[in-house]
Structures are given as C-alpha cells and as structure tokens.
Amino acid sequence: LGNSNGGPQNVFYGSRGTFNSDSWTFTGEGGGEDRLQEPVKVAPDKVQTHLENWIQCIRANNPKTNADVHAGYAHSVASIMGYRACESGKRITYNAASRQMQES
C-alpha cells in the first residue's frame, strides 16, 4: 500500500489458515487443529463489482442486486471489526445475539 515492505498487501487469518491476496492462495499457516494440509490456489473472478451492480440496478429500476442487505451488513461488520482491530491492536469479537463488537 505504497511502502516497500515487499510482502502481500492483505493476509486474512482464519481457523484453518491464511489467505494471501497477492498470490490468491490459501495455506494452513497459522491455522488450528483443522488447518489446511495443502495450499489451495484460486483464480480471482473477473466479475462486476458490487458497486457497479448496485448502480446498474438503480439505473434499471431493478431491485435484484447481487447481494442483499444482510450480506451488506455482514460485510460492513467485518470491515469495521478489521479497522477497529488495526487501530486498537486488539482482537475484536462480534456477538450476533446482541449485535455488539467488543475488544477481547
């Protein structure tokens, strides 16, 4: 993101490993007991972005977007949690029942 770090721009960590956004590869690195045993490379889709789809739907008066409001909410929560974790340096968890985020 503008520096000469040399590493991937984004690495996503999960219970089964990590996803590297530069190589589009999932690996078991950092995963738990159920971690991936072999790397999995995926090809990025060349599809219309959600924003492009949304604008096209507005112009065509089409209420059927690629993702519904619930998917948008889930993506927003994940983005906000990531931002808060980066800013605070702490782990952020989400309680679906209370719809609250908290530092842990």
C-alpha positions, 0 to 999 in steps of 0.5 A: 500500500505504497511502502516497500515492505515487499510482502502481500498487501492483505493476509486474512487469518482464519481457523484453518489458515491464511489467505494471501491476496497477492498470490490468491492462495490459501495455506494452513499457516497459522491455522488450528487443529483443522488447518489446511494440509495443502495450499489451495490456489484460486483464480480471482473472478473477473466479475462486476463489482458490487458497486457497479451492480448496485448502480446498474440496478438503480439505473434499471429500476431493478431491485435484484442486486447481487447481494442483499442487505444482510450480506451488506451488513455482514460485510460492513461488520467485518470491515469495521471489526478489521479497522477497529482491530488495526487501530486498537491492536486488539482482537475484536469479537462480534456477538450476533445475539446482541449485535455488539463488537467488543475488544477481547 
